[in-house]
Amino acid sequence: MYPNIMLGTRHAGRGHPAADYRAADFLRQEIAFFEARLNEMGEKGDCAYEHALCRAYETLLGERRDQLARLQA
């Protein structure tokens, strides 16, 4: 009669081994992509566009590493 409403911010798939594995695998792939791109562009890039892209990739890389650490905890 009443709809089931989930409250909270916990991911609905958390705790299911297959869902956790897929999420962790996806995060590892994203981390590898960002690391490879940063290595290709050098330390900080050659132009303003690459400088901005490096900053964005470094921010995203940190976020993905934090997400992976929380998922594995």
CNS distance restraints for C-alpha pairs under 8 A (distance, minus, plus):
assign (resid  10 and name CA) (resid  14 and name CA) 7.37 0.50 0.50
assign (resid  13 and name CA) (resid  19 and name CA) 5.81 0.50 0.50
assign (resid  13 and name CA) (resid  20 and name CA) 7.24 0.50 0.50
assign (resid  14 and name CA) (resid  19 and name CA) 6.84 0.50 0.50
assign (resid  14 and name CA) (resid  20 and name CA) 6.12 0.50 0.50
assign (resid  15 and name CA) (resid  19 and name CA) 7.69 0.50 0.50
assign (resid  15 and name CA) (resid  20 and name CA) 6.74 0.50 0.50
assign (resid  16 and name CA) (resid  20 and name CA) 6.11 0.50 0.50
assign (resid  17 and name CA) (resid  21 and name CA) 6.04 0.50 0.50
assign (resid  18 and name CA) (resid  22 and name CA) 6.18 0.50 0.50
assign (resid  19 and name CA) (resid  23 and name CA) 6.15 0.50 0.50
assign (resid  20 and name CA) (resid  24 and name CA) 6.07 0.50 0.50
assign (resid  20 and name CA) (resid  71 and name CA) 7.31 0.50 0.50
assign (resid  21 and name CA) (resid  25 and name CA) 5.98 0.50 0.50
assign (resid  22 and name CA) (resid  26 and name CA) 6.06 0.50 0.50
assign (resid  23 and name CA) (resid  27 and name CA) 6.22 0.50 0.50
assign (resid  24 and name CA) (resid  28 and name CA) 6.16 0.50 0.50
assign (resid  24 and name CA) (resid  68 and name CA) 6.11 0.50 0.50
assign (resid  24 and name CA) (resid  71 and name CA) 7.06 0.50 0.50
assign (resid  24 and name CA) (resid  72 and name CA) 7.84 0.50 0.50
assign (resid  25 and name CA) (resid  29 and name CA) 6.25 0.50 0.50
assign (resid  26 and name CA) (resid  30 and name CA) 6.28 0.50 0.50
assign (resid  27 and name CA) (resid  31 and name CA) 6.12 0.50 0.50
assign (resid  27 and name CA) (resid  64 and name CA) 6.15 0.50 0.50
assign (resid  27 and name CA) (resid  65 and name CA) 7.77 0.50 0.50
assign (resid  27 and name CA) (resid  67 and name CA) 7.75 0.50 0.50
assign (resid  27 and name CA) (resid  68 and name CA) 6.35 0.50 0.50
assign (resid  28 and name CA) (resid  32 and name CA) 6.15 0.50 0.50
assign (resid  28 and name CA) (resid  68 and name CA) 7.67 0.50 0.50
assign (resid  29 and name CA) (resid  33 and name CA) 6.20 0.50 0.50
assign (resid  30 and name CA) (resid  34 and name CA) 6.25 0.50 0.50
assign (resid  30 and name CA) (resid  61 and name CA) 7.98 0.50 0.50
assign (resid  30 and name CA) (resid  64 and name CA) 7.46 0.50 0.50
assign (resid  31 and name CA) (resid  35 and name CA) 6.13 0.50 0.50
assign (resid  31 and name CA) (resid  61 and name CA) 5.89 0.50 0.50
assign (resid  31 and name CA) (resid  64 and name CA) 6.49 0.50 0.50
assign (resid  31 and name CA) (resid  65 and name CA) 7.16 0.50 0.50
assign (resid  32 and name CA) (resid  36 and name CA) 6.05 0.50 0.50
assign (resid  33 and name CA) (resid  37 and name CA) 6.17 0.50 0.50
assign (resid  34 and name CA) (resid  38 and name CA) 6.14 0.50 0.50
assign (resid  34 and name CA) (resid  57 and name CA) 5.92 0.50 0.50
assign (resid  34 and name CA) (resid  58 and name CA) 7.69 0.50 0.50
assign (resid  34 and name CA) (resid  60 and name CA) 7.86 0.50 0.50
assign (resid  34 and name CA) (resid  61 and name CA) 6.23 0.50 0.50
assign (resid  35 and name CA) (resid  39 and name CA) 6.18 0.50 0.50
assign (resid  35 and name CA) (resid  61 and name CA) 7.60 0.50 0.50
assign (resid  36 and name CA) (resid  40 and name CA) 6.16 0.50 0.50
assign (resid  37 and name CA) (resid  41 and name CA) 6.24 0.50 0.50
assign (resid  38 and name CA) (resid  42 and name CA) 6.20 0.50 0.50
assign (resid  38 and name CA) (resid  43 and name CA) 7.13 0.50 0.50
assign (resid  38 and name CA) (resid  54 and name CA) 6.42 0.50 0.50
assign (resid  38 and name CA) (resid  57 and name CA) 7.32 0.50 0.50
assign (resid  39 and name CA) (resid  43 and name CA) 7.19 0.50 0.50
assign (resid  41 and name CA) (resid  45 and name CA) 5.04 0.50 0.50
assign (resid  41 and name CA) (resid  46 and name CA) 7.63 0.50 0.50
assign (resid  41 and name CA) (resid  50 and name CA) 7.25 0.50 0.50
assign (resid  41 and name CA) (resid  54 and name CA) 7.92 0.50 0.50
assign (resid  44 and name CA) (resid  50 and name CA) 7.08 0.50 0.50
assign (resid  44 and name CA) (resid  51 and name CA) 5.53 0.50 0.50
assign (resid  44 and name CA) (resid  54 and name CA) 6.22 0.50 0.50
assign (resid  45 and name CA) (resid  50 and name CA) 4.78 0.50 0.50
assign (resid  45 and name CA) (resid  51 and name CA) 5.35 0.50 0.50
assign (resid  45 and name CA) (resid  54 and name CA) 7.04 0.50 0.50
assign (resid  46 and name CA) (resid  50 and name CA) 6.25 0.50 0.50
assign (resid  46 and name CA) (resid  51 and name CA) 7.21 0.50 0.50
assign (resid  47 and name CA) (resid  51 and name CA) 6.20 0.50 0.50
assign (resid  48 and name CA) (resid  52 and name CA) 6.20 0.50 0.50
assign (resid  49 and name CA) (resid  53 and name CA) 6.13 0.50 0.50
assign (resid  50 and name CA) (resid  54 and name CA) 5.91 0.50 0.50
assign (resid  51 and name CA) (resid  55 and name CA) 6.36 0.50 0.50
assign (resid  52 and name CA) (resid  56 and name CA) 6.27 0.50 0.50
assign (resid  53 and name CA) (resid  57 and name CA) 6.04 0.50 0.50
assign (resid  54 and name CA) (resid  58 and name CA) 6.01 0.50 0.50
assign (resid  55 and name CA) (resid  59 and name CA) 6.22 0.50 0.50
assign (resid  56 and name CA) (resid  60 and name CA) 6.15 0.50 0.50
assign (resid  57 and name CA) (resid  61 and name CA) 5.81 0.50 0.50
assign (resid  58 and name CA) (resid  62 and name CA) 6.21 0.50 0.50
assign (resid  59 and name CA) (resid  63 and name CA) 6.32 0.50 0.50
assign (resid  60 and name CA) (resid  64 and name CA) 6.09 0.50 0.50
assign (resid  61 and name CA) (resid  65 and name CA) 6.17 0.50 0.50
assign (resid  62 and name CA) (resid  66 and name CA) 6.22 0.50 0.50
assign (resid  63 and name CA) (resid  67 and name CA) 6.16 0.50 0.50
assign (resid  64 and name CA) (resid  68 and name CA) 6.08 0.50 0.50
assign (resid  65 and name CA) (resid  69 and name CA) 6.14 0.50 0.50
assign (resid  66 and name CA) (resid  70 and name CA) 6.20 0.50 0.50
assign (resid  67 and name CA) (resid  71 and name CA) 6.12 0.50 0.50
assign (resid  68 and name CA) (resid  72 and name CA) 6.16 0.50 0.50
assign (resid  69 and name CA) (resid  73 and name CA) 6.13 0.50 0.50
